[in-house]
Amino acid sequence: MTDSAPRPKNPAAWAGFWIALAGLLLMPIPLFIGLILGGALSVIAAIFTVIGLFKGLARGGVGIAPVVIAAIFIALTWAGISVGGGTIW
């Protein structure tokens, strides 16, 4: 009995990816709800993304792709918040 699903190579990077995606999707909710939820999740995702980046670089670049995509999601979330996302209704 072998496990057919391979284990992710960089779990911190994947955690950062999924949390950043959730933050990006929750950021447009009005009345400061999106600001609090999306902003907080993007900060947590940034921490996981940095950890994933260092782990990926230590492994010779394995698992860097989710780090790059998570960084893009985080940048989009912060850009959306800076122009009023999560506050304007």
LINGIGI-V303463 format. One line per field, one symbol per residue. psi: psi as a letter, one per 40 degrees, with the letter a starting at -180 (. if undefined). A space follows every 50 residues. Layout:
psi=???
//
This chain:
psi=hihdhihidgdddddddddddddddedehifedddddddddddddddddd ddddddddefehfdddddddddddddddddddeehedh.
//
